[in-house]
Amino acid sequence: MENVTLNVKGMSCGHCVKAIEGSVGELKGVEKVSVDLENAKVSVQFDADAVSLNKIKETIDDQGYDVA
């Protein structure tokens, strides 16, 4: 299991949290997603054999947020 914390710009409310946690959480291999609005960070625990970090970033980007 890998853990990564991403800097994500554009998140501002509970809807943003639900959009990211919902979309990333549905990816096969993702165990846990946690959004920290105050610090603009998204922490993800995932199985690198099942899903790539790029796929996770792409999924956040597809929701309309900028992953740094």
PDB file of N, CA, C and O in Angstrom:
ATOM      1  N   MET A   1       0.840  -1.178   0.000  1.00  0.00           N
ATOM      2  CA  MET A   1       0.000   0.000   0.000  1.00  0.00           C
ATOM      3  C   MET A   1       0.884   1.240   0.000  1.00  0.00           C
ATOM      4  O   MET A   1       1.869   1.318   0.735  1.00  0.00           O
ATOM      5  N   GLU A   2       0.524   2.185  -0.818  1.00  0.00           N
ATOM      6  CA  GLU A   2       1.264   3.443  -0.875  1.00  0.00           C
ATOM      7  C   GLU A   2       0.390   4.574  -0.361  1.00  0.00           C
ATOM      8  O   GLU A   2      -0.835   4.532  -0.470  1.00  0.00           O
ATOM      9  N   ASN A   3       1.037   5.582   0.197  1.00  0.00           N
ATOM     10  CA  ASN A   3       0.348   6.787   0.645  1.00  0.00           C
ATOM     11  C   ASN A   3       0.957   7.968  -0.079  1.00  0.00           C
ATOM     12  O   ASN A   3       2.178   8.070  -0.192  1.00  0.00           O
ATOM     13  N   VAL A   4       0.109   8.862  -0.571  1.00  0.00           N
ATOM     14  CA  VAL A   4       0.596  10.065  -1.232  1.00  0.00           C
ATOM     15  C   VAL A   4      -0.295  11.225  -0.834  1.00  0.00           C
ATOM     16  O   VAL A   4      -1.505  11.070  -0.673  1.00  0.00           O
ATOM     17  N   THR A   5       0.325  12.401  -0.674  1.00  0.00           N
ATOM     18  CA  THR A   5      -0.429  13.614  -0.395  1.00  0.00           C
ATOM     19  C   THR A   5      -0.196  14.574  -1.548  1.00  0.00           C
ATOM     20  O   THR A   5       0.938  14.954  -1.839  1.00  0.00           O
ATOM     21  N   LEU A   6      -1.285  14.961  -2.200  1.00  0.00           N
ATOM     22  CA  LEU A   6      -1.211  15.835  -3.369  1.00  0.00           C
ATOM     23  C   LEU A   6      -1.675  17.237  -3.019  1.00  0.00           C
ATOM     24  O   LEU A   6      -2.601  17.413  -2.227  1.00  0.00           O
ATOM     25  N   ASN A   7      -1.035  18.229  -3.609  1.00  0.00           N
ATOM     26  CA  ASN A   7      -1.495  19.613  -3.485  1.00  0.00           C
ATOM     27  C   ASN A   7      -2.525  19.828  -4.586  1.00  0.00           C
ATOM     28  O   ASN A   7      -2.236  19.634  -5.767  1.00  0.00           O
ATOM     29  N   VAL A   8      -3.733  20.231  -4.188  1.00  0.00           N
ATOM     30  CA  VAL A   8      -4.821  20.389  -5.149  1.00  0.00           C
ATOM     31  C   VAL A   8      -5.421  21.785  -5.010  1.00  0.00           C
ATOM     32  O   VAL A   8      -5.898  22.167  -3.942  1.00  0.00           O
ATOM     33  N   LYS A   9      -5.387  22.536  -6.102  1.00  0.00           N
ATOM     34  CA  LYS A   9      -5.938  23.900  -6.106  1.00  0.00           C
ATOM     35  C   LYS A   9      -7.367  23.896  -6.639  1.00  0.00           C
ATOM     36  O   LYS A   9      -7.725  23.091  -7.499  1.00  0.00           O
ATOM     37  N   GLY A  10      -8.178  24.818  -6.107  1.00  0.00           N
ATOM     38  CA  GLY A  10      -9.535  24.974  -6.615  1.00  0.00           C
ATOM     39  C   GLY A  10     -10.615  24.400  -5.721  1.00  0.00           C
ATOM     40  O   GLY A  10     -11.801  24.545  -6.016  1.00  0.00           O
ATOM     41  N   MET A  11     -10.225  23.749  -4.630  1.00  0.00           N
ATOM     42  CA  MET A  11     -11.216  23.189  -3.708  1.00  0.00           C
ATOM     43  C   MET A  11     -11.647  24.273  -2.726  1.00  0.00           C
ATOM     44  O   MET A  11     -10.812  24.992  -2.177  1.00  0.00           O
ATOM     45  N   SER A  12     -12.968  24.384  -2.507  1.00  0.00           N
ATOM     46  CA  SER A  12     -13.413  25.452  -1.615  1.00  0.00           C
ATOM     47  C   SER A  12     -14.564  25.089  -0.690  1.00  0.00           C
ATOM     48  O   SER A  12     -14.888  25.859   0.214  1.00  0.00           O
ATOM     49  N   CYS A  13     -15.192  23.930  -0.894  1.00  0.00           N
ATOM     50  CA  CYS A  13     -16.396  23.637  -0.106  1.00  0.00           C
ATOM     51  C   CYS A  13     -16.644  22.150   0.033  1.00  0.00           C
ATOM     52  O   CYS A  13     -15.880  21.331  -0.478  1.00  0.00           O
ATOM     53  N   GLY A  14     -17.710  21.809   0.723  1.00  0.00           N
ATOM     54  CA  GLY A  14     -18.077  20.424   0.931  1.00  0.00           C
ATOM     55  C   GLY A  14     -18.346  19.681  -0.364  1.00  0.00           C
ATOM     56  O   GLY A  14     -18.070  18.486  -0.467  1.00  0.00           O
ATOM     57  N   HIS A  15     -18.883  20.383  -1.354  1.00  0.00           N
ATOM     58  CA  HIS A  15     -19.133  19.752  -2.654  1.00  0.00           C
ATOM     59  C   HIS A  15     -17.815  19.304  -3.280  1.00  0.00           C
ATOM     60  O   HIS A  15     -17.742  18.233  -3.883  1.00  0.00           O
ATOM     61  N   CYS A  16     -16.782  20.119  -3.138  1.00  0.00           N
ATOM     62  CA  CYS A  16     -15.463  19.775  -3.669  1.00  0.00           C
ATOM     63  C   CYS A  16     -14.946  18.496  -3.003  1.00  0.00           C
ATOM     64  O   CYS A  16     -14.405  17.607  -3.661  1.00  0.00           O
ATOM     65  N   VAL A  17     -15.127  18.427  -1.689  1.00  0.00           N
ATOM     66  CA  VAL A  17     -14.689  17.254  -0.936  1.00  0.00           C
ATOM     67  C   VAL A  17     -15.413  16.004  -1.440  1.00  0.00           C
ATOM     68  O   VAL A  17     -14.783  14.978  -1.698  1.00  0.00           O
ATOM     69  N   LYS A  18     -16.736  16.096  -1.580  1.00  0.00           N
ATOM     70  CA  LYS A  18     -17.526  14.946  -2.049  1.00  0.00           C
ATOM     71  C   LYS A  18     -17.134  14.545  -3.466  1.00  0.00           C
ATOM     72  O   LYS A  18     -17.035  13.354  -3.764  1.00  0.00           O
ATOM     73  N   ALA A  19     -16.910  15.523  -4.342  1.00  0.00           N
ATOM     74  CA  ALA A  19     -16.564  15.234  -5.733  1.00  0.00           C
ATOM     75  C   ALA A  19     -15.241  14.468  -5.805  1.00  0.00           C
ATOM     76  O   ALA A  19     -15.132  13.487  -6.540  1.00  0.00           O
ATOM     77  N   ILE A  20     -14.252  14.906  -5.056  1.00  0.00           N
ATOM     78  CA  ILE A  20     -12.938  14.254  -5.101  1.00  0.00           C
ATOM     79  C   ILE A  20     -12.966  12.912  -4.386  1.00  0.00           C
ATOM     80  O   ILE A  20     -12.497  11.908  -4.922  1.00  0.00           O
ATOM     81  N   GLU A  21     -13.518  12.892  -3.172  1.00  0.00           N
ATOM     82  CA  GLU A  21     -13.559  11.631  -2.428  1.00  0.00           C
ATOM     83  C   GLU A  21     -14.382  10.583  -3.172  1.00  0.00           C
ATOM     84  O   GLU A  21     -14.033   9.402  -3.178  1.00  0.00           O
ATOM     85  N   GLY A  22     -15.473  11.016  -3.796  1.00  0.00           N
ATOM     86  CA  GLY A  22     -16.320  10.087  -4.537  1.00  0.00           C
ATOM     87  C   GLY A  22     -15.646   9.534  -5.771  1.00  0.00           C
ATOM     88  O   GLY A  22     -15.646   8.322  -5.987  1.00  0.00           O
ATOM     89  N   SER A  23     -15.071  10.404  -6.585  1.00  0.00           N
ATOM     90  CA  SER A  23     -14.475   9.953  -7.847  1.00  0.00           C
ATOM     91  C   SER A  23     -13.195   9.153  -7.623  1.00  0.00           C
ATOM     92  O   SER A  23     -13.008   8.104  -8.240  1.00  0.00           O
ATOM     93  N   VAL A  24     -12.324   9.631  -6.759  1.00  0.00           N
ATOM     94  CA  VAL A  24     -11.067   8.917  -6.508  1.00  0.00           C
ATOM     95  C   VAL A  24     -11.354   7.635  -5.724  1.00  0.00           C
ATOM     96  O   VAL A  24     -10.732   6.600  -5.968  1.00  0.00           O
ATOM     97  N   GLY A  25     -12.292   7.707  -4.787  1.00  0.00           N
ATOM     98  CA  GLY A  25     -12.631   6.545  -3.979  1.00  0.00           C
ATOM     99  C   GLY A  25     -13.204   5.386  -4.778  1.00  0.00           C
ATOM    100  O   GLY A  25     -13.131   4.237  -4.343  1.00  0.00           O
ATOM    101  N   GLU A  26     -13.776   5.679  -5.950  1.00  0.00           N
ATOM    102  CA  GLU A  26     -14.342   4.633  -6.806  1.00  0.00           C
ATOM    103  C   GLU A  26     -13.294   3.900  -7.634  1.00  0.00           C
ATOM    104  O   GLU A  26     -13.579   2.846  -8.202  1.00  0.00           O
ATOM    105  N   LEU A  27     -12.089   4.449  -7.705  1.00  0.00           N
ATOM    106  CA  LEU A  27     -11.038   3.804  -8.496  1.00  0.00           C
ATOM    107  C   LEU A  27     -10.629   2.484  -7.850  1.00  0.00           C
ATOM    108  O   LEU A  27     -10.456   2.403  -6.634  1.00  0.00           O
ATOM    109  N   LYS A  28     -10.478   1.457  -8.672  1.00  0.00           N
ATOM    110  CA  LYS A  28     -10.044   0.158  -8.171  1.00  0.00           C
ATOM    111  C   LYS A  28      -8.627   0.295  -7.615  1.00  0.00           C
ATOM    112  O   LYS A  28      -7.736   0.812  -8.288  1.00  0.00           O
ATOM    113  N   GLY A  29      -8.431  -0.167  -6.396  1.00  0.00           N
ATOM    114  CA  GLY A  29      -7.111  -0.105  -5.775  1.00  0.00           C
ATOM    115  C   GLY A  29      -6.962   1.022  -4.778  1.00  0.00           C
ATOM    116  O   GLY A  29      -5.991   1.049  -4.021  1.00  0.00           O
ATOM    117  N   VAL A  30      -7.904   1.957  -4.759  1.00  0.00           N
ATOM    118  CA  VAL A  30      -7.848   3.056  -3.786  1.00  0.00           C
ATOM    119  C   VAL A  30      -8.525   2.595  -2.500  1.00  0.00           C
ATOM    120  O   VAL A  30      -9.691   2.202  -2.498  1.00  0.00           O
ATOM    121  N   GLU A  31      -7.769   2.652  -1.412  1.00  0.00           N
ATOM    122  CA  GLU A  31      -8.271   2.215  -0.113  1.00  0.00           C
ATOM    123  C   GLU A  31      -8.918   3.362   0.654  1.00  0.00           C
ATOM    124  O   GLU A  31      -9.968   3.186   1.271  1.00  0.00           O
ATOM    125  N   LYS A  32      -8.285   4.548   0.616  1.00  0.00           N
ATOM    126  CA  LYS A  32      -8.751   5.664   1.436  1.00  0.00           C
ATOM    127  C   LYS A  32      -8.417   6.985   0.758  1.00  0.00           C
ATOM    128  O   LYS A  32      -7.339   7.149   0.187  1.00  0.00           O
ATOM    129  N   VAL A  33      -9.355   7.926   0.828  1.00  0.00           N
ATOM    130  CA  VAL A  33      -9.150   9.273   0.287  1.00  0.00           C
ATOM    131  C   VAL A  33      -9.550  10.261   1.378  1.00  0.00           C
ATOM    132  O   VAL A  33     -10.616  10.135   1.980  1.00  0.00           O
ATOM    133  N   SER A  34      -8.701  11.229   1.625  1.00  0.00           N
ATOM    134  CA  SER A  34      -8.992  12.236   2.636  1.00  0.00           C
ATOM    135  C   SER A  34      -8.657  13.614   2.083  1.00  0.00           C
ATOM    136  O   SER A  34      -7.537  13.857   1.635  1.00  0.00           O
ATOM    137  N   VAL A  35      -9.635  14.512   2.118  1.00  0.00           N
ATOM    138  CA  VAL A  35      -9.448  15.868   1.593  1.00  0.00           C
ATOM    139  C   VAL A  35      -9.290  16.842   2.752  1.00  0.00           C
ATOM    140  O   VAL A  35     -10.095  16.855   3.683  1.00  0.00           O
ATOM    141  N   ASP A  36      -8.238  17.660   2.683  1.00  0.00           N
ATOM    142  CA  ASP A  36      -7.988  18.711   3.667  1.00  0.00           C
ATOM    143  C   ASP A  36      -8.177  20.054   2.956  1.00  0.00           C
ATOM    144  O   ASP A  36      -7.255  20.574   2.327  1.00  0.00           O
ATOM    145  N   LEU A  37      -9.396  20.604   3.070  1.00  0.00           N
ATOM    146  CA  LEU A  37      -9.713  21.856   2.377  1.00  0.00           C
ATOM    147  C   LEU A  37      -8.823  23.003   2.812  1.00  0.00           C
ATOM    148  O   LEU A  37      -8.321  23.759   1.981  1.00  0.00           O
ATOM    149  N   GLU A  38      -8.630  23.129   4.110  1.00  0.00           N
ATOM    150  CA  GLU A  38      -7.876  24.255   4.670  1.00  0.00           C
ATOM    151  C   GLU A  38      -6.460  24.356   4.110  1.00  0.00           C
ATOM    152  O   GLU A  38      -5.959  25.449   3.850  1.00  0.00           O
ATOM    153  N   ASN A  39      -5.821  23.191   3.928  1.00  0.00           N
ATOM    154  CA  ASN A  39      -4.440  23.174   3.433  1.00  0.00           C
ATOM    155  C   ASN A  39      -4.325  22.794   1.962  1.00  0.00           C
ATOM    156  O   ASN A  39      -3.221  22.640   1.440  1.00  0.00           O
ATOM    157  N   ALA A  40      -5.475  22.643   1.291  1.00  0.00           N
ATOM    158  CA  ALA A  40      -5.525  22.313  -0.142  1.00  0.00           C
ATOM    159  C   ALA A  40      -4.749  21.048  -0.472  1.00  0.00           C
ATOM    160  O   ALA A  40      -3.959  21.014  -1.415  1.00  0.00           O
ATOM    161  N   LYS A  41      -4.991  20.001   0.327  1.00  0.00           N
ATOM    162  CA  LYS A  41      -4.288  18.737   0.122  1.00  0.00           C
ATOM    163  C   LYS A  41      -5.278  17.571   0.048  1.00  0.00           C
ATOM    164  O   LYS A  41      -6.336  17.586   0.678  1.00  0.00           O
ATOM    165  N   VAL A  42      -4.902  16.569  -0.736  1.00  0.00           N
ATOM    166  CA  VAL A  42      -5.673  15.334  -0.830  1.00  0.00           C
ATOM    167  C   VAL A  42      -4.710  14.184  -0.549  1.00  0.00           C
ATOM    168  O   VAL A  42      -3.704  14.017  -1.238  1.00  0.00           O
ATOM    169  N   SER A  43      -5.035  13.396   0.473  1.00  0.00           N
ATOM    170  CA  SER A  43      -4.222  12.233   0.819  1.00  0.00           C
ATOM    171  C   SER A  43      -4.917  10.988   0.287  1.00  0.00           C
ATOM    172  O   SER A  43      -6.126  10.820   0.445  1.00  0.00           O
ATOM    173  N   VAL A  44      -4.138  10.121  -0.343  1.00  0.00           N
ATOM    174  CA  VAL A  44      -4.695   8.907  -0.925  1.00  0.00           C
ATOM    175  C   VAL A  44      -3.849   7.712  -0.515  1.00  0.00           C
ATOM    176  O   VAL A  44      -2.623   7.737  -0.616  1.00  0.00           O
ATOM    177  N   GLN A  45      -4.528   6.656  -0.045  1.00  0.00           N
ATOM    178  CA  GLN A  45      -3.870   5.386   0.243  1.00  0.00           C
ATOM    179  C   GLN A  45      -4.334   4.436  -0.852  1.00  0.00           C
ATOM    180  O   GLN A  45      -5.533   4.237  -1.043  1.00  0.00           O
ATOM    181  N   PHE A  46      -3.370   3.844  -1.577  1.00  0.00           N
ATOM    182  CA  PHE A  46      -3.740   3.027  -2.730  1.00  0.00           C
ATOM    183  C   PHE A  46      -2.752   1.899  -2.990  1.00  0.00           C
ATOM    184  O   PHE A  46      -1.618   1.914  -2.511  1.00  0.00           O
ATOM    185  N   ASP A  47      -3.213   0.920  -3.761  1.00  0.00           N
ATOM    186  CA  ASP A  47      -2.400  -0.213  -4.190  1.00  0.00           C
ATOM    187  C   ASP A  47      -1.834   0.128  -5.568  1.00  0.00           C
ATOM    188  O   ASP A  47      -2.568   0.177  -6.555  1.00  0.00           O
ATOM    189  N   ALA A  48      -0.537   0.361  -5.621  1.00  0.00           N
ATOM    190  CA  ALA A  48       0.113   0.780  -6.868  1.00  0.00           C
ATOM    191  C   ALA A  48       0.043  -0.291  -7.958  1.00  0.00           C
ATOM    192  O   ALA A  48       0.230   0.015  -9.136  1.00  0.00           O
ATOM    193  N   ASP A  49      -0.224  -1.538  -7.576  1.00  0.00           N
ATOM    194  CA  ASP A  49      -0.363  -2.597  -8.568  1.00  0.00           C
ATOM    195  C   ASP A  49      -1.725  -2.547  -9.250  1.00  0.00           C
ATOM    196  O   ASP A  49      -1.901  -3.098 -10.337  1.00  0.00           O
ATOM    197  N   ALA A  50      -2.696  -1.879  -8.607  1.00  0.00           N
ATOM    198  CA  ALA A  50      -4.054  -1.824  -9.145  1.00  0.00           C
ATOM    199  C   ALA A  50      -4.386  -0.492  -9.811  1.00  0.00           C
ATOM    200  O   ALA A  50      -5.201  -0.445 -10.732  1.00  0.00           O
ATOM    201  N   VAL A  51      -3.761   0.587  -9.352  1.00  0.00           N
ATOM    202  CA  VAL A  51      -4.049   1.915  -9.911  1.00  0.00           C
ATOM    203  C   VAL A  51      -2.783   2.770  -9.845  1.00  0.00           C
ATOM    204  O   VAL A  51      -2.035   2.713  -8.869  1.00  0.00           O
ATOM    205  N   SER A  52      -2.555   3.559 -10.890  1.00  0.00           N
ATOM    206  CA  SER A  52      -1.349   4.391 -10.927  1.00  0.00           C
ATOM    207  C   SER A  52      -1.608   5.756 -10.308  1.00  0.00           C
ATOM    208  O   SER A  52      -2.745   6.223 -10.250  1.00  0.00           O
ATOM    209  N   LEU A  53      -0.539   6.383  -9.851  1.00  0.00           N
ATOM    210  CA  LEU A  53      -0.645   7.742  -9.307  1.00  0.00           C
ATOM    211  C   LEU A  53      -1.146   8.689 -10.391  1.00  0.00           C
ATOM    212  O   LEU A  53      -1.921   9.603 -10.108  1.00  0.00           O
ATOM    213  N   ASN A  54      -0.707   8.474 -11.634  1.00  0.00           N
ATOM    214  CA  ASN A  54      -1.170   9.322 -12.734  1.00  0.00           C
ATOM    215  C   ASN A  54      -2.677   9.226 -12.934  1.00  0.00           C
ATOM    216  O   ASN A  54      -3.331  10.226 -13.233  1.00  0.00           O
ATOM    217  N   LYS A  55      -3.230   8.029 -12.771  1.00  0.00           N
ATOM    218  CA  LYS A  55      -4.678   7.841 -12.911  1.00  0.00           C
ATOM    219  C   LYS A  55      -5.417   8.596 -11.806  1.00  0.00           C
ATOM    220  O   LYS A  55      -6.469   9.186 -12.051  1.00  0.00           O
ATOM    221  N   ILE A  56      -4.877   8.578 -10.611  1.00  0.00           N
ATOM    222  CA  ILE A  56      -5.485   9.308  -9.495  1.00  0.00           C
ATOM    223  C   ILE A  56      -5.468  10.809  -9.791  1.00  0.00           C
ATOM    224  O   ILE A  56      -6.476  11.494  -9.621  1.00  0.00           O
ATOM    225  N   LYS A  57      -4.319  11.309 -10.232  1.00  0.00           N
ATOM    226  CA  LYS A  57      -4.197  12.738 -10.563  1.00  0.00           C
ATOM    227  C   LYS A  57      -5.152  13.113 -11.693  1.00  0.00           C
ATOM    228  O   LYS A  57      -5.801  14.158 -11.649  1.00  0.00           O
ATOM    229  N   GLU A  58      -5.230  12.254 -12.699  1.00  0.00           N
ATOM    230  CA  GLU A  58      -6.119  12.477 -13.844  1.00  0.00           C
ATOM    231  C   GLU A  58      -7.585  12.562 -13.386  1.00  0.00           C
ATOM    232  O   GLU A  58      -8.344  13.401 -13.870  1.00  0.00           O
ATOM    233  N   THR A  59      -7.966  11.698 -12.465  1.00  0.00           N
ATOM    234  CA  THR A  59      -9.336  11.670 -11.960  1.00  0.00           C
ATOM    235  C   THR A  59      -9.662  12.962 -11.225  1.00  0.00           C
ATOM    236  O   THR A  59     -10.760  13.497 -11.377  1.00  0.00           O
ATOM    237  N   ILE A  60      -8.721  13.472 -10.427  1.00  0.00           N
ATOM    238  CA  ILE A  60      -8.932  14.749  -9.723  1.00  0.00           C
ATOM    239  C   ILE A  60      -9.022  15.879 -10.743  1.00  0.00           C
ATOM    240  O   ILE A  60      -9.882  16.754 -10.639  1.00  0.00           O
ATOM    241  N   ASP A  61      -8.139  15.854 -11.718  1.00  0.00           N
ATOM    242  CA  ASP A  61      -8.129  16.867 -12.774  1.00  0.00           C
ATOM    243  C   ASP A  61      -9.457  16.866 -13.548  1.00  0.00           C
ATOM    244  O   ASP A  61      -9.979  17.925 -13.896  1.00  0.00           O
ATOM    245  N   ASP A  62      -9.989  15.681 -13.809  1.00  0.00           N
ATOM    246  CA  ASP A  62     -11.261  15.548 -14.530  1.00  0.00           C
ATOM    247  C   ASP A  62     -12.425  16.164 -13.761  1.00  0.00           C
ATOM    248  O   ASP A  62     -13.440  16.528 -14.355  1.00  0.00           O
ATOM    249  N   GLN A  63     -12.284  16.283 -12.451  1.00  0.00           N
ATOM    250  CA  GLN A  63     -13.325  16.897 -11.622  1.00  0.00           C
ATOM    251  C   GLN A  63     -13.228  18.423 -11.650  1.00  0.00           C
ATOM    252  O   GLN A  63     -14.085  19.113 -11.098  1.00  0.00           O
ATOM    253  N   GLY A  64     -12.182  18.948 -12.295  1.00  0.00           N
ATOM    254  CA  GLY A  64     -12.042  20.395 -12.452  1.00  0.00           C
ATOM    255  C   GLY A  64     -11.067  21.053 -11.490  1.00  0.00           C
ATOM    256  O   GLY A  64     -11.085  22.272 -11.323  1.00  0.00           O
ATOM    257  N   TYR A  65     -10.222  20.258 -10.860  1.00  0.00           N
ATOM    258  CA  TYR A  65      -9.254  20.805  -9.904  1.00  0.00           C
ATOM    259  C   TYR A  65      -7.840  20.653 -10.436  1.00  0.00           C
ATOM    260  O   TYR A  65      -7.563  19.763 -11.240  1.00  0.00           O
ATOM    261  N   ASP A  66      -6.945  21.526  -9.984  1.00  0.00           N
ATOM    262  CA  ASP A  66      -5.560  21.505 -10.446  1.00  0.00           C
ATOM    263  C   ASP A  66      -4.689  20.757  -9.462  1.00  0.00           C
ATOM    264  O   ASP A  66      -4.597  21.133  -8.294  1.00  0.00           O
ATOM    265  N   VAL A  67      -4.053  19.702  -9.928  1.00  0.00           N
ATOM    266  CA  VAL A  67      -3.142  18.919  -9.093  1.00  0.00           C
ATOM    267  C   VAL A  67      -1.737  19.418  -9.329  1.00  0.00           C
ATOM    268  O   VAL A  67      -1.249  19.415 -10.459  1.00  0.00           O
ATOM    269  N   ALA A  68      -1.078  19.854  -8.250  1.00  0.00           N
ATOM    270  CA  ALA A  68       0.300  20.365  -8.376  1.00  0.00           C
ATOM    271  C   ALA A  68       1.295  19.240  -8.233  1.00  0.00           C
ATOM    272  O   ALA A  68       2.502  19.469  -8.309  1.00  0.00           O
TER     273      ALA A  68
END
